[in-house]
Amino acid sequence: MSHHFRAYTFVDRILAVQPGVSARGLYHIPAALAEFSGSLVAEATGQLAAWSALAAVDFKSRPVAGIAGLVEMLAPVRPGDTLELAAEIESVDADAIAYGGTASVNGSPVLRLHNCVGPMLPVEDFDDPRSLRDHFALLCGAGAQPGAFHGVPDLSCEQTSAEPGKSIRANLQVPADAPFFHDHFPRKPVFPGTLLMRAKLQLVGALADAIPLPSAAAEWRLKNISDMKLRAFIEPGELLELETKLIASEGGSVTISAESRRGKRLAGAATVTLAAA
């Protein structure tokens, strides 16, 4: 069975769309999953925006990578939840897109995207335009059959050095092959930036475990991610160095930088804020 529109696609149905302006849609998180991370909720919201953008430029170019000014993590989601997705396109043309969006569960926002910008690149380099048109028509009609996503394989991330409570370095081995590469993207497989962010957040969590909590708090909880940048396409089989560093700790909040490098070159960066809870 093809992994296209199954292994890394997070919009089941588009309820309303104004190409290049806005869209509303749904994604049913499969109940059998062990978890569905906030990074994947952000991916779902971005994918809905991408469908509106694709339709606006007649499926000639598509959003790929870019920058997220701010990702607010408002509440966790659980397998079995239905994401109510909304995207607002601030501007889009054949070269670039700017957008924001919200994901909600039962009417309550769980994530908000602000000030997302990125390039629009030729569709034919990444996917089959006819397949995209056909799937868009399906989403706008009866919708895709829920439950196609079965999770992502565990990624090999090995810590190489640590200064407890201050910094951690690790090597992330990108798989040479995985089902999601056949969906992201069939003609030019690229390691999803949201999976890279997921790996960084796991390292942030490991760093936070060694940071003292205020006396009344039980845990550090993810509050937001800001200035999230992806500077290069990550191809199958690449080895990346990840690094998290404590930038500031004040009262019930800590700020941590999260970077990825390919050799000596910066491949991606973000600033993560945690709040005591």
Summary of the structure (lengths in Angstrom):
residues: 277
radius of gyration: 18.3
end to end distance: 43.9
largest distance: 57.7
contacts: 914
relative contact order: 0.16
helix: 19%
strand: 43%
